Amino acid sequence: VHPDVRALGTEPHFFDRNYDRGLEWYRSLMPRTLDSQITVEKTPSYFVTKEAPRRIFNMSRDTKLIVVVRNPVTRAISDYTQTLSKKPDIPTFEGLSFRNRSLGLVDTSWNAIRIGMYAVHLETWLQYFPLSQIHFVSGEKLITDPAGEMGKVQDFLGIKRVITDKHFYFNKTKGFPCLKKSESSGLPRCLGKSKGRTHVQIDPEVIEQLRDFYRPYNIKFYETVGQDFRWE
């Protein structure tokens, strides 16, 4: 929506899956831009890909990085809900979350759990990029105060605050804000069908055990980035 930003619509997965295709292939995917515009792409899996920070640094050490994070327990349930819609015969959330539930042993090899260990993944990035080049967006505040979060993103990118409250309306059906119309089209923009699904009901004890598991990682993450996301 912002006139100073141009974004690639699809996820290119260059720095994780398609790196062998080379930088020219990656560049060829990008939208045409003016010198004054910033080019953006999003591929969430970069954050948890060990090689991605080094590869991005080798392309450009000045790259600015934006990471949307949310409560890791909610994130894991959301992840599971999405997988379940595609593969209805997968094991239960509880079965996948624990190696041994009575001992409280969480299975960190399961992707849905591993991704939420933000402090662990961030360590790799900080070997290449200073914190000043990484901006963390609160997934929760993106729902409750989208304009406020977008204001911070615009400041981080060093562009004018064009996107404000007037760009959003609350969609009751989905349960989160949607963009009113973009400059280029007269239609409202809402996230796709896969977003805003009703989450699977999980045993409150399982949720409590996962909260306990994530707590030290969350605290370390807050301390590292100097921001309290209030997931506790």
ChimeraX attribute file (.defattr): number of C-alpha atoms within 10 A of each C-alpha:
attribute: neighborCount
match mode: 1-to-1
recipient: residues
	/A:1	15
	/A:2	16
	/A:3	14
	/A:4	17
	/A:5	16
	/A:6	18
	/A:7	16
	/A:8	14
	/A:9	12
	/A:10	10
	/A:11	11
	/A:12	17
	/A:13	16
	/A:14	19
	/A:15	22
	/A:16	18
	/A:17	12
	/A:18	13
	/A:19	15
	/A:20	10
	/A:21	10
	/A:22	11
	/A:23	13
	/A:24	8
	/A:25	13
	/A:26	15
	/A:27	9
	/A:28	9
	/A:29	13
	/A:30	16
	/A:31	14
	/A:32	12
	/A:33	13
	/A:34	11
	/A:35	8
	/A:36	10
	/A:37	14
	/A:38	16
	/A:39	16
	/A:40	15
	/A:41	16
	/A:42	16
	/A:43	13
	/A:44	13
	/A:45	14
	/A:46	19
	/A:47	20
	/A:48	21
	/A:49	16
	/A:50	14
	/A:51	14
	/A:52	19
	/A:53	22
	/A:54	17
	/A:55	16
	/A:56	19
	/A:57	14
	/A:58	10
	/A:59	11
	/A:60	10
	/A:61	15
	/A:62	11
	/A:63	12
	/A:64	16
	/A:65	19
	/A:66	18
	/A:67	15
	/A:68	12
	/A:69	16
	/A:70	21
	/A:71	18
	/A:72	23
	/A:73	21
	/A:74	15
	/A:75	17
	/A:76	22
	/A:77	19
	/A:78	19
	/A:79	16
	/A:80	21
	/A:81	20
	/A:82	17
	/A:83	14
	/A:84	16
	/A:85	12
	/A:86	9
	/A:87	11
	/A:88	9
	/A:89	9
	/A:90	13
	/A:91	10
	/A:92	11
	/A:93	19
	/A:94	14
	/A:95	12
	/A:96	18
	/A:97	23
	/A:98	21
	/A:99	16
	/A:100	11
	/A:101	14
	/A:102	7
	/A:103	8
	/A:104	15
	/A:105	14
	/A:106	20
	/A:107	17
	/A:108	16
	/A:109	13
	/A:110	14
	/A:111	15
	/A:112	22
	/A:113	23
	/A:114	18
	/A:115	20
	/A:116	23
	/A:117	21
	/A:118	20
	/A:119	18
	/A:120	15
	/A:121	18
	/A:122	19
	/A:123	12
	/A:124	18
	/A:125	23
	/A:126	14
	/A:127	10
	/A:128	15
	/A:129	20
	/A:130	12
	/A:131	16
	/A:132	10
	/A:133	15
	/A:134	18
	/A:135	17
	/A:136	18
	/A:137	18
	/A:138	21
	/A:139	18
	/A:140	18
	/A:141	15
	/A:142	18
	/A:143	15
	/A:144	14
	/A:145	16
	/A:146	23
	/A:147	21
	/A:148	14
	/A:149	19
	/A:150	19
	/A:151	17
	/A:152	15
	/A:153	17
	/A:154	17
	/A:155	11
	/A:156	16
	/A:157	16
	/A:158	10
	/A:159	17
	/A:160	12
	/A:161	14
	/A:162	15
	/A:163	18
	/A:164	13
	/A:165	14
	/A:166	9
	/A:167	17
	/A:168	19
	/A:169	15
	/A:170	14
	/A:171	12
	/A:172	8
	/A:173	8
	/A:174	16
	/A:175	13
	/A:176	20
	/A:177	21
	/A:178	18
	/A:179	20
	/A:180	16
	/A:181	15
	/A:182	13
	/A:183	10
	/A:184	8
	/A:185	9
	/A:186	9
	/A:187	11
	/A:188	13
	/A:189	14
	/A:190	16
	/A:191	12
	/A:192	8
	/A:193	8
	/A:194	9
	/A:195	13
	/A:196	13
	/A:197	14
	/A:198	11
	/A:199	13
	/A:200	13
	/A:201	9
	/A:202	12
	/A:203	10
	/A:204	9
	/A:205	9
	/A:206	17
	/A:207	15
	/A:208	12
	/A:209	16
	/A:210	20
	/A:211	18
	/A:212	13
	/A:213	16
	/A:214	21
	/A:215	15
	/A:216	13
	/A:217	17
	/A:218	23
	/A:219	17
	/A:220	15
	/A:221	21
	/A:222	16
	/A:223	12
	/A:224	14
	/A:225	15
	/A:226	10
	/A:227	12
	/A:228	13
	/A:229	19
	/A:230	12
	/A:231	15
	/A:232	11
